[in-house]
Amino acid sequence: MILEGTAFQVKVWKAISKIPKGEVRTYKELARIIKKPRAIRAVANACGKNPYPIKIPCHRVVGSNGYLGGYSGKGGIKQKKSLLKKEGLNIK
């Protein structure tokens, strides 16, 4: 899989790829993981530009307040909820 994007986007996508099935991370946690703790909104934007929504599991990234955020993959937020439920997470 070839990742084409900015260096920042690729760094975010690689960090997302390391989130284990059945777990989530917040945009804020991802920003810290990539050593850019103030880039929370930029992390969210990189998630939205994800070229491989299932292979790079951006559905596992949520807001700190419990908000699911968006999902750029086919099916939108409804699909994000479905994917998280399939992974065993209790999503309302």
N, C-alpha and C positions, 0 to 999 in steps of 0.2 A: 504494500500500500504506500503510495507516494503522497506525502502531505504537501500541498501547495498552499501557502499562505504567508503571512508575515512571520518573522522569527518569534514574536510574542504569541501569535495564534498557535503556531506549531508547539511551543512550549506548553500552552494551556491544553491542547489536544493530547499531548503525550501524558500530562498529569492526569487527565480524565481517563485515559486508557488504563491507568493503574488502579482505578477504583474497583474493588472486588464486587462481584455479583451479589446482590442482596444488601448492599450498603450504599449510602449517599454521602456526599460532601456538599458543603455550602459554597457559594461563590466566594465568600470571604475566606474559607479554609483553603480553597484552591489558590487564591491570591497569595496567601501566606506560603503555601507549598512551593510556588514558583518564585518566591522571594520578592514579590511585588505586593506587599500588604495593603497598599492604598488603591490598587488597580481592580477593585471589585467590579465596577461597572464594565471595565474593559474585558474582564474575564467573562462576564455575561455576554458581551458582544461577540467574543470569540466562540462561545458555545453556539450562538446563533448562526455563525458562519461555518459550523462543522460540516465538512464535505461527506462524512461517512457516519450519519446519525446512529446506526446500530453498532457498527464496529468500534467507533469511538463513542462510548455510552454516555452521552451528555444528558440522557434522561436521569442519570444518577446524580445530577447537580441541582440543588434546590436553594431557596433563599433561607437566610438565617431565622426568619420569622415563621418558617413553616410553609411559606408560599412556594408553590411548585415552580414558579417561573414559566418560561415559555418552552416550546419544543419545535425546532425547525424541521424535524423529520415528518414523513408522511403521516397524516392523522392528527398532527398538532398535540395540544395538551391532553386530549382524550387518549391518544396513543401513549403519551408519557405516563399517565396514570396506569394504563393497562400494563405497560412494561414493568413498572415498579411493583404492581400487584403480583405479576407472574414471578417476580424475583422474591416474593414472600414479604414484601413491605406492606404495612398497614396504612393505606392511603385512603383518605376520606373523599 
